[in-house]
């Protein structure tokens, strides 16, 4: 189908259809708007002026603009469809574009095609030719006021904003990416651990406290597993009912249990208290019974209980611990850092709510507990038991007494037994009449040693050459020093007495005269050598150091009181150690209680070696021991020695009796302190036993010697010491002839 012409329809005369209304028939090709547009200033049309023909733009150059025909009508058909003026043509060349009238009565249209090359669409490389100006003067047209076209708004360049937005977005995403990488790669452990406290549980793993063993490895005190019972007052439903059901099992009064479970708040806060102890050290079997009751708010947990198998056996030495297993007194306190272990703990992740159980594969860390080390003492459990038993039996004869007994191994200085009276059950340390009942009397019982100090005075005189074993001189019944008169309990009325006789009858006058020859400075020096005036360092806390009277503070009476054991403060252990030096051939060995420590792995660490120092020569020590045997052997027409009650059948015993005073907090106490210290066998001493008994009503001296005899006899038999050859015991002359 041929394309429809975009030109306005024309009638048979060649004019545009509808160009004039009611017009008369015209010649073909003239009239209408086309003729008006073709009018020239000369008043002639183009057709009249030389047969000029209308020209049209070739169809090939027409565009598909639907408004193009209307524009052509207004334009008068002067130009072609492209808006360019058609060039003028002459002759037959201009008429070649005419076409005849079609059969339907439609007049043919004469076309004039410009002689120019055909132009393809979108061929923009040529500029359109300016319109041809027609010849002749132009008719001036009425001028319209020229409007200045409105300047269009200036639009921003979007490319810059797009680039800037892109850069910002990329920077934001880059920073987020870097931060994510940092969190995942660098800070992961910190953030992972930071949340652990909210989802982990911590269980303490108690470390067992070390044991205290005797010299043979038998336990004197050790720890056993137990349970503690506690309550959460916020969950207890009925306090009275709960207390009634727990009281028979815990042995605690109902009222006390009910009061403990009373709701309360933490001090200084409004937070309710959710934990309170009801009992500590409960046996496991009883703890199971309590849990079987299923009481709301009541629970149990692992605990430790200190057991003392012997009850009061060595209780004053051992001391006791708190409910938290901290040493409070005695060896438990002194060596608390050794005995106490280091608790471990287990930290693990748990679920929430009803799934509060360890999470498999979750966080878990366990620090194993480190059990405490054990102490192995020098104490012999069997000997300790007998020493305590004998001391208790003898002191029962004297009411209100305080007593101490010490047994020392001579060569080593080891304390084999150390007893105190009164004593207590270390498993129940609060059940005592007085806190002083828990004191170790051997190290805290400060006394005037009395006549047992005379062995030090005579030993110093022998060592300094002031006297010899054969020395004898007249001894008066009294002697005065500094206005104080000193008397003998066995007056001899000025008879010549030997040194063994002075010891046998405990002559104050003879001892003071020997000390006058020795001098106060040398006497004080030997007091220090024998260990007086300073703690022995045996191993117990709170040991009293004793006191020596300095030389510059000696009064006139001190020359009489110090040599016979007054104006001197000492403990039973100090005096026992001094006698052990005499028994050990004149060498002082520091007394000690701890033999070694045993680690949890079984490794043994010996205790530090005791301090030793020479005091007397072996010969002088032997001479002094021989003279001291008179105290337990002299029994004749001249009288009886003071220590006959201390003699041990079958063994040679050297020793000395004493009567002194007791001081408490620097104040002299009523009554007197009776004592006896001896060694056996005297020819080769193995053991030293010291017994001190104080009674406010007196009479301590009457039980000290018999107690010594029983203790020394058991000790010798216990260690199977062969009896002495009694036929070789020396014969003493009390009075020189």
Residue pairs with C-beta under 8 A, 6 or more apart in sequence:
3 59
5 59
6 62
6 64
6 68
6 69
6 81
7 56
7 69
7 72
7 109
8 16
8 17
8 69
8 72
8 73
9 16
9 17
10 16
10 17
10 106
10 107
10 109
11 17
11 106
11 107
12 28
12 101
12 105
12 106
12 107
12 108
13 25
13 26
13 27
13 28
13 29
13 30
13 31
13 107
14 28
14 29
14 30
14 34
14 54
14 107
14 108
14 109
14 110
15 26
15 29
15 30
15 31
15 32
15 34
15 35
16 32
16 33
16 34
16 73
16 77
19 31
19 32
19 33
19 34
19 73
20 31
20 32
20 33
23 31
23 32
28 107
29 47
29 53
29 54
29 110
30 45
30 47
33 73
33 76
34 54
34 76
34 77
35 45
35 47
36 76
37 75
37 76
37 77
37 78
38 45
38 46
38 47
38 52
38 54
38 76
38 78
39 45
40 46
40 49
40 134
40 136
41 136
41 137
41 138
41 139
42 49
42 136
46 52
46 53
46 54
47 53
53 94
53 95
53 98
53 110
53 112
54 77
54 110
54 111
54 112
55 77
55 78
55 80
55 86
55 89
55 94
55 111
55 112
55 113
55 114
56 77
56 80
56 86
56 97
56 109
56 111
56 112
56 113
57 79
57 80
57 81
57 82
57 84
57 86
57 113
57 114
58 80
58 113
58 114
58 118
60 118
61 80
61 81
61 82
61 118
61 119
62 68
62 80
62 81
62 82
63 81
63 82
68 81
72 79
72 81
78 85
78 86
79 85
79 86
79 131
80 86
80 114
82 119
82 128
83 128
84 114
84 128
84 129
84 131
85 129
85 131
85 132
86 112
86 113
86 114
87 114
87 115
87 116
87 132
88 132
89 112
89 114
89 115
93 115
94 112
95 110
95 112
96 113
97 110
97 111
97 112
97 113
98 108
98 109
98 110
98 111
99 108
99 109
99 110
99 111
100 108
101 107
101 108
102 108
119 126
183 191
196 349
196 363
199 349
199 350
199 352
200 347
200 348
200 349
200 350
200 363
201 347
201 348
201 349
201 350
201 356
201 358
202 345
202 346
202 347
203 345
203 346
203 347
203 348
204 343
204 344
204 345
205 343
205 344
205 345
205 346
205 366
205 367
205 368
205 369
206 302
206 303
206 304
206 341
206 343
206 369
207 340
207 341
207 342
207 343
207 344
207 369
207 370
207 371
207 372
208 223
208 304
208 341
208 369
208 371
208 372
209 223
209 304
209 306
209 321
209 325
209 339
209 340
209 341
209 371
209 372
210 338
210 339
210 340
210 341
210 371
210 372
210 373
210 374
210 375
210 598
210 600
211 219
211 220
211 221
211 222
211 223
211 374
211 375
212 219
212 220
212 221
212 222
212 318
212 331
212 332
212 339
212 374
212 375
212 377
213 219
213 220
213 374
213 375
213 376
213 377
213 598
214 220
214 376
214 377
214 379
214 380
214 381
214 384
215 376
215 377
215 378
215 379
215 380
215 414
215 416
215 595
216 380
216 381
217 376
218 381
219 309
220 308
220 309
220 310
220 313
220 314
220 318
220 377
220 379
220 381
221 306
221 307
221 308
221 318
221 332
221 426
222 306
222 307
222 309
223 304
223 305
223 306
223 307
223 325
224 304
224 305
224 307
225 284
225 302
225 303
225 304
225 305
226 280
226 281
226 282
226 283
226 284
226 287
226 303
226 304
226 305
227 282
227 283
227 284
227 286
227 287
227 300
227 301
227 302
227 303
228 277
228 279
228 280
228 281
228 282
228 300
228 301
228 302
228 303
229 246
229 250
229 277
229 278
229 279
229 282
229 287
229 290
229 298
229 299
229 300
230 275
230 276
230 277
230 278
230 298
230 299
230 300
230 301
231 242
231 260
231 261
231 275
231 276
231 278
231 297
231 298
231 299
232 274
232 275
232 297
232 299
233 261
233 262
233 263
233 264
233 272
233 273
233 274
233 276
233 297
234 263
234 272
234 273
234 274
234 297
235 296
235 297
236 242
236 261
236 295
236 296
236 297
236 298
237 296
237 297
239 258
239 261
239 262
240 254
240 258
242 257
242 258
242 261
242 295
242 296
242 297
242 298
243 254
243 255
243 257
243 258
243 261
244 254
245 293
245 295
246 252
246 257
246 278
246 290
246 293
246 295
246 298
247 253
247 254
247 257
249 286
249 289
249 290
250 257
250 278
250 279
250 282
250 286
250 290
251 279
252 278
252 279
257 278
260 276
260 277
260 278
261 276
261 278
261 297
263 272
263 273
264 272
264 273
265 271
265 272
265 273
266 272
266 273
277 323
278 298
280 303
280 305
280 323
281 303
281 304
281 305
281 306
281 323
282 290
282 300
282 303
287 300
290 298
290 300
291 299
291 300
304 325
306 320
306 321
306 325
306 427
307 427
308 315
308 318
308 425
308 426
308 427
310 381
310 385
311 425
311 426
311 427
312 388
312 423
312 424
312 425
312 426
313 381
313 384
313 385
313 388
314 379
314 381
314 384
314 388
314 418
314 419
315 330
315 423
315 424
315 425
315 426
315 438
316 330
316 418
316 419
316 420
316 423
316 424
316 438
316 439
316 440
316 441
317 330
317 331
317 377
317 379
317 418
317 440
317 540
317 593
318 330
318 331
318 332
318 426
319 327
319 328
319 329
319 330
319 331
319 332
319 333
319 334
319 426
319 438
320 327
320 328
320 329
320 330
320 332
320 426
320 427
320 429
320 438
321 327
321 328
321 332
322 328
325 340
326 336
326 340
327 333
327 334
327 335
327 336
327 339
327 340
328 429
329 429
329 438
329 541
330 438
330 440
330 540
330 541
331 375
331 377
331 539
331 540
331 593
331 594
332 339
333 541
334 539
334 540
334 541
335 375
335 539
335 594
338 372
338 373
338 375
338 597
339 372
339 373
339 374
339 375
340 372
341 369
341 370
341 371
341 372
341 600
342 369
342 370
343 369
344 366
344 367
344 368
344 369
344 370
345 366
345 367
346 364
346 365
346 366
346 367
347 363
347 364
347 365
347 366
348 358
348 359
348 362
348 363
348 364
348 365
349 358
349 359
349 362
349 363
349 364
350 356
350 357
350 358
350 359
351 357
351 359
358 364
370 600
371 600
372 600
373 597
373 598
373 599
373 600
374 597
374 598
375 594
375 597
375 598
376 594
376 595
376 596
376 597
376 598
376 604
377 593
377 594
377 595
378 409
378 412
378 414
378 415
378 416
378 592
378 593
378 594
378 595
379 415
379 416
379 417
379 418
379 593
380 416
380 417
380 718
382 718
383 407
383 416
383 417
383 714
383 715
383 718
384 416
384 417
384 418
384 419
386 417
386 711
386 714
386 718
387 405
387 407
387 417
387 418
387 419
387 711
388 417
388 419
388 421
388 423
390 405
390 707
390 710
390 711
390 714
391 403
391 404
391 405
391 419
391 421
391 691
391 707
391 711
392 421
392 423
394 403
394 693
394 703
394 704
394 706
394 707
394 710
395 401
395 403
395 421
395 693
395 703
395 707
397 699
397 702
397 703
398 693
398 695
398 697
398 699
398 700
398 702
398 703
399 695
399 697
400 695
400 696
400 697
401 421
401 693
401 694
401 695
401 700
402 421
402 422
402 441
402 445
402 662
402 693
402 694
403 419
403 420
403 421
403 441
403 691
403 692
403 693
403 694
403 700
403 707
404 418
404 419
404 420
404 421
404 440
404 441
404 442
404 445
404 572
404 690
404 691
404 692
405 417
405 418
405 419
405 442
405 572
405 689
405 690
405 691
405 692
405 707
405 711
406 415
406 417
406 418
406 419
406 442
406 572
406 573
406 576
406 591
406 688
406 689
406 690
407 415
407 416
407 417
407 418
407 687
407 688
407 689
407 711
407 715
408 414
408 415
408 416
408 576
408 577
408 580
408 591
408 687
408 688
408 689
408 690
409 415
409 416
409 686
409 687
410 580
410 583
410 584
410 679
410 685
410 686
410 687
410 688
411 584
411 589
411 686
412 589
412 610
413 577
413 580
413 589
413 590
413 591
413 592
413 610
413 612
414 591
414 592
414 595
415 538
415 573
415 591
415 592
415 593
416 687
416 715
417 711
418 440
418 442
418 573
418 593
419 442
420 439
420 440
420 441
420 442
421 441
422 432
422 433
422 437
423 437
424 431
424 432
424 437
424 438
425 431
429 438
432 438
439 445
439 542
440 540
441 572
441 692
442 571
442 572
442 573
442 576
443 536
443 538
443 540
443 542
443 543
443 544
443 571
443 573
444 542
444 543
444 544
444 571
445 544
445 571
445 572
445 662
445 692
445 694
446 544
446 546
446 569
446 570
446 571
446 662
446 663
446 664
447 569
447 570
447 571
447 572
447 660
447 661
447 662
447 663
447 673
447 675
447 692
447 694
448 565
448 566
448 567
448 568
448 569
448 570
448 660
448 661
448 662
448 663
448 673
449 565
449 568
449 570
449 575
449 658
449 660
449 675
450 564
450 565
450 566
450 658
450 659
450 660
450 661
450 673
450 675
451 506
451 508
451 564
451 565
451 642
451 656
451 657
451 658
451 659
451 660
452 565
452 575
452 579
452 656
452 657
452 658
452 660
452 675
452 676
452 677
453 563
453 564
453 565
453 568
453 570
453 575
453 658
454 503
454 506
454 511
454 563
454 564
454 565
454 656
455 503
455 578
455 579
455 582
455 624
455 628
455 656
456 526
456 527
456 530
456 532
456 578
457 511
457 514
457 515
457 518
457 523
457 563
457 564
458 467
458 499
458 503
458 511
458 514
458 624
458 627
459 526
459 530
459 582
459 615
459 616
459 620
459 621
459 624
460 466
460 518
460 522
460 523
460 525
460 526
461 467
461 514
461 515
461 517
461 518
462 468
462 469
462 616
462 620
462 623
462 624
463 526
463 615
463 616
463 617
463 620
464 518
464 522
466 514
466 517
466 518
467 499
467 514
467 517
469 499
469 500
469 623
469 626
469 627
470 498
470 499
471 498
471 499
472 496
472 497
472 498
472 499
472 501
472 736
473 496
473 497
473 510
473 513
474 494
474 495
474 496
474 497
475 488
475 492
475 494
475 495
475 496
475 497
475 502
475 507
475 509
475 510
475 513
476 494
476 509
477 487
477 488
477 491
477 492
477 493
477 494
477 509
478 485
478 486
478 487
478 488
478 509
479 485
479 486
479 508
479 509
479 512
479 513
479 560
480 486
480 560
481 512
481 556
481 557
481 558
481 559
481 560
481 561
482 555
482 556
482 557
482 558
482 559
482 560
483 556
483 557
484 556
484 557
484 560
484 561
486 508
486 509
486 512
486 560
486 561
486 564
487 508
487 509
488 505
488 506
488 507
488 508
488 509
488 510
489 505
489 506
489 508
490 505
490 506
490 507
490 639
492 505
492 507
492 735
495 735
496 735
496 736
497 505
497 507
497 510
497 734
497 735
497 736
498 732
498 733
498 734
498 735
498 736
499 510
499 627
500 626
500 627
500 629
500 630
500 634
500 732
500 733
500 734
501 507
501 630
501 634
501 638
501 732
501 733
501 734
501 735
502 510
502 511
503 627
503 628
503 630
503 631
503 656
504 630
504 631
504 634
504 641
504 642
504 732
504 734
505 634
505 639
505 641
505 642
505 734
506 642
506 656
506 657
508 560
508 564
511 563
511 564
512 559
512 560
512 563
512 564
514 563
515 523
515 559
515 562
515 563
516 559
520 551
520 554
520 558
520 559
520 562
521 551
523 562
523 563
524 548
524 549
524 550
524 551
526 615
527 533
527 548
527 568
528 534
528 548
529 588
529 613
529 615
530 577
530 578
530 581
530 588
530 615
531 574
531 577
531 578
531 581
531 588
531 590
532 546
532 548
532 568
532 570
532 574
532 578
533 545
533 546
533 547
533 548
534 545
534 546
535 543
535 544
535 545
536 543
536 573
536 574
536 577
536 590
536 591
537 543
537 590
537 592
537 611
538 573
538 590
538 591
538 592
538 593
539 592
539 593
539 594
540 593
543 571
543 573
544 569
544 571
546 568
546 569
546 570
546 571
546 574
547 568
547 569
548 568
548 569
549 558
549 562
549 567
549 568
554 562
558 567
561 567
562 568
565 658
565 660
566 660
566 661
569 663
572 675
572 690
572 692
573 591
573 690
575 675
575 677
575 690
576 591
576 677
576 688
576 689
576 690
577 588
577 589
577 590
577 591
578 588
579 655
579 677
579 678
579 679
579 688
579 690
580 588
580 589
580 591
580 679
580 688
581 587
581 588
581 589
581 615
581 616
581 621
582 616
582 621
582 624
582 625
582 628
582 679
583 621
583 625
583 654
583 679
583 685
583 688
584 621
584 685
585 616
585 618
585 621
585 622
586 614
586 615
586 616
586 617
586 618
586 620
586 621
587 612
587 613
587 614
587 615
588 611
588 612
588 613
588 614
588 615
589 610
589 611
589 612
590 610
590 611
590 612
591 610
592 607
592 610
594 607
595 606
595 607
596 604
596 605
596 606
596 607
597 604
597 605
597 607
598 604
598 605
599 605
616 624
625 654
625 679
625 682
625 685
626 654
626 682
626 730
627 732
628 654
628 655
628 656
628 682
629 652
629 653
629 654
629 682
629 729
629 730
629 732
630 641
630 730
630 732
630 734
631 641
631 642
631 643
631 646
631 654
631 655
631 656
631 657
632 641
632 643
632 644
632 646
632 647
632 653
632 654
632 655
632 678
633 641
633 644
633 647
633 729
633 730
633 732
634 640
634 641
634 644
634 732
634 734
635 641
635 644
636 734
638 734
638 735
639 734
642 657
643 655
643 656
643 657
643 676
643 678
643 705
644 705
645 705
645 706
645 709
646 653
646 655
646 657
646 676
646 678
646 705
646 706
646 708
646 709
646 712
647 653
647 709
648 680
648 709
648 712
648 713
648 716
649 713
650 723
650 724
650 726
651 680
651 681
651 682
651 712
651 713
651 716
651 721
651 723
651 724
652 680
652 681
652 682
652 683
652 724
652 726
652 729
653 678
653 679
653 680
653 681
653 682
653 712
654 678
654 679
654 680
654 682
654 685
655 676
655 677
655 678
655 679
655 708
656 676
656 677
656 678
657 674
657 675
657 676
657 701
657 704
657 705
658 673
658 674
658 675
658 676
658 677
659 672
659 673
659 674
659 675
659 701
660 672
660 673
660 675
661 668
661 669
661 672
661 673
662 668
662 669
662 671
662 672
662 673
662 694
663 669
669 694
669 696
670 696
671 694
671 695
671 696
671 697
671 698
671 700
672 694
672 695
672 698
672 700
672 701
673 692
673 693
673 694
673 700
674 692
674 693
674 694
674 695
674 699
674 700
674 701
674 702
674 703
674 704
675 690
675 691
675 692
675 693
675 700
675 701
675 704
676 690
676 691
676 704
676 705
676 707
676 708
677 688
677 689
677 690
677 691
677 708
678 688
678 689
678 708
678 712
679 685
679 687
679 688
679 689
680 686
680 687
680 712
680 716
680 721
680 724
681 716
681 721
681 723
681 724
682 724
683 724
683 728
686 716
686 719
686 721
687 712
687 715
687 716
687 719
687 721
689 708
689 711
689 712
689 715
690 708
691 704
691 705
691 707
691 708
691 711
692 700
692 704
693 700
693 701
693 703
693 704
693 707
694 700
